[in-house]
Amino acid sequence: MNKITLIGNLTRDPELRSTASGISVCSFDIAVNRRFAPQGGERQTDFFRINAWRQLGELCSKFLAKGRKVAVVGELQARTYIAKDGTTRMSLEVAADEVEFLSPREQSGDYAPRPAPQKDFEGFTDISSDDIPF
């Protein structure tokens, strides 16, 4: 089974592209802090390239931005390519199955702040804690 779960922050704004056949794909990178620091050192950070396809990619492009926190579940994929210097290189990417937006809505310019709930206590009677039977 090839399944990876990551929680991290976007290191740059997402980039939305389309394939030649018109399928949307959104790419973004996230930084994931390791749980523990090496003895006497700083905590290390790993960087992952995420690809979200179709409607999920369009939603990521619309609502995510640099610095936002996300949870990503997907498959780890190895890709080989030939670099400009002619050497063959390999990169690891995550094909996202699920992306959950973890930053509060108020941090996004795309969301309007939620209005404060109105308190309507009409019809209720104040009671003391002595009146509660338990």
C-alpha positions in Angstrom: 0.0 0.0 0.0 1.4 3.4 -1.0 -0.2 6.1 1.2 1.4 9.1 2.8 -0.1 11.7 5.2 1.6 15.1 5.6 0.7 18.2 7.6 2.7 21.3 6.7 2.7 24.9 5.4 2.8 26.0 1.8 6.1 27.5 0.8 4.8 29.3 -2.2 1.5 30.1 -3.9 -0.1 27.2 -5.8 0.3 27.0 -9.5 -2.7 25.8 -11.6 -2.0 24.3 -15.1 -3.9 22.2 -17.6 -2.8 19.2 -19.5 -3.1 19.1 -23.3 -6.4 17.2 -22.8 -7.8 20.0 -20.5 -7.3 18.3 -17.1 -6.5 20.7 -14.3 -3.5 20.1 -12.1 -2.4 22.3 -9.2 1.1 22.0 -7.9 2.4 23.4 -4.6 5.1 22.7 -2.1 4.8 22.2 1.6 7.3 22.3 4.5 6.9 19.6 7.1 8.7 19.9 10.4 10.2 16.7 11.8 8.9 15.7 15.2 12.2 15.6 17.0 15.5 17.6 16.7 18.8 15.8 16.6 20.6 16.0 20.0 22.0 19.5 20.4 20.6 20.6 17.0 17.7 22.3 15.4 14.5 20.6 14.2 14.8 19.7 10.5 12.2 20.4 7.8 11.3 18.3 4.8 9.9 19.7 1.6 7.3 17.9 -0.5 5.9 18.7 -4.0 2.2 18.1 -4.1 0.1 17.6 -7.2 -3.7 17.8 -6.9 -5.8 16.9 -10.0 -9.1 18.0 -11.4 -11.6 19.6 -9.1 -9.4 19.1 -6.0 -6.6 21.0 -7.8 -9.0 23.9 -8.8 -10.1 24.2 -5.1 -6.5 24.2 -3.9 -5.7 26.9 -6.4 -8.6 29.0 -5.4 -8.3 28.8 -1.6 -4.7 28.1 -0.7 -1.8 30.6 -0.5 1.8 30.7 0.7 2.0 30.1 4.5 -1.4 28.3 4.8 -1.4 25.0 6.8 -2.8 21.9 5.0 -3.1 18.2 5.6 -2.5 16.1 2.5 -3.2 12.4 2.0 -2.0 10.8 -1.2 0.4 8.5 -3.0 4.2 9.0 -3.1 5.5 8.9 -6.7 9.0 8.7 -7.9 9.7 10.6 -11.2 12.9 10.6 -13.2 14.0 13.3 -15.5 17.1 14.5 -17.4 18.6 17.7 -16.0 20.1 20.5 -18.2 23.5 19.1 -17.6 22.5 15.7 -19.1 22.4 13.7 -15.8 19.4 11.6 -14.9 17.8 12.7 -11.7 14.9 11.5 -9.5 12.4 13.5 -7.6 9.6 12.4 -5.2 6.2 13.9 -5.5 2.8 13.3 -3.8 -0.3 12.8 -5.9 -2.9 14.1 -3.5 -6.1 12.2 -2.9 -7.3 14.5 -0.1 -6.3 18.0 0.9 -7.8 19.5 4.1 -7.4 23.3 4.6 -6.2 23.7 8.2 -5.7 27.5 8.4 -8.6 29.4 9.9 -11.0 31.0 7.3 -10.4 34.5 8.6 -6.8 34.3 7.3 -8.0 34.0 3.7 -9.0 36.9 1.5 -11.4 34.6 -0.3 -13.6 34.2 2.8 -15.6 36.8 4.5 -15.2 36.8 8.3 -18.0 35.0 10.0 -20.4 37.2 11.9 -20.5 36.8 15.6 -23.4 34.7 16.8 -26.3 36.6 18.2 -27.4 35.8 21.7 -31.1 35.4 22.0 -32.1 34.4 25.6 -35.8 35.3 25.2 -37.9 32.6 26.8 -35.2 31.3 29.1 -35.3 31.7 32.9 -32.2 32.1 35.1 -31.8 29.4 37.7 -29.3 28.9 40.4 -27.0 25.9 40.7 -29.0 24.8 43.8 -32.0 24.1 41.6 -30.2 21.6 39.4 -31.1 18.0 40.6 -27.6 16.4 39.9 
